[in-house]
Amino acid sequence: MLELLPSCECGDVDLPPDSPDPRICSFECTFCARCVDEVLGGVCPNCGGDLTRRPIRLAAVLVTHPASTTRVVRTSCP
């Protein structure tokens, strides 16, 4: 199951679980669409993989399987 991190690793922007904005790689590195488009060029800086839209978890499912509250922030973004 996806962890659904709460923020962009590059810009520390909030990314709620119901937002269409988050982008993830196959390792679940999480970034906002702005950073992916304007800074990262669609490539994960951690693993080199492509970044794609993160699925939205339905509110009813979030009750039993909540999103993560752990924020991951890179010390530098390309």
C-alpha positions in Angstrom: 0.0 0.0 0.0 1.3 3.5 -0.8 2.5 5.5 2.1 1.0 8.8 0.9 3.7 11.2 2.2 2.2 14.6 3.3 4.7 17.0 1.5 6.9 17.6 -1.5 10.5 16.5 -0.8 11.8 19.4 -2.8 9.7 22.4 -1.8 8.1 21.1 1.4 4.7 22.0 0.0 1.7 20.3 1.7 0.2 17.4 -0.4 -3.0 16.2 1.1 -4.1 12.6 0.3 -7.0 13.8 -1.8 -4.9 16.2 -3.9 -4.3 15.5 -7.6 -1.0 17.4 -7.4 1.5 14.9 -5.9 3.9 13.0 -8.2 5.7 9.8 -7.2 8.3 7.4 -8.5 8.3 3.6 -8.1 10.0 4.1 -4.7 7.3 6.5 -3.6 9.6 9.6 -3.5 7.0 12.4 -3.5 7.1 15.8 -5.2 4.6 18.5 -6.1 3.7 19.0 -9.8 5.4 22.4 -9.9 8.8 21.0 -8.7 8.5 18.0 -11.1 7.7 20.3 -14.1 9.9 23.3 -13.3 12.9 21.9 -11.3 13.2 18.1 -11.8 12.2 17.7 -15.4 10.0 14.7 -14.7 12.9 12.7 -13.2 13.3 11.6 -9.6 16.5 13.1 -8.2 16.7 10.1 -5.7 16.6 7.1 -8.1 16.5 8.5 -11.6 13.1 7.1 -12.3 10.1 8.8 -13.9 7.5 10.7 -11.8 3.8 10.1 -12.3 0.6 11.2 -10.7 0.0 9.7 -7.2 -3.4 7.9 -6.9 -6.0 9.4 -4.6 -7.1 7.3 -1.6 -10.8 7.6 -1.0 -11.9 9.3 2.2 -13.6 6.2 3.5 -10.4 4.2 3.1 -8.3 6.9 4.8 -10.2 6.1 8.0 -8.7 2.7 8.3 -5.5 3.3 6.2 -4.5 6.9 6.9 -1.8 8.9 5.0 1.6 9.2 6.5 2.5 12.2 8.7 6.3 11.8 8.1 7.7 14.7 6.2 10.7 14.0 4.0 12.6 17.1 2.8 15.8 17.0 0.6 18.6 19.3 1.8 19.0 20.4 -1.9 17.1 20.1 -5.1 18.7 20.2 -8.5 
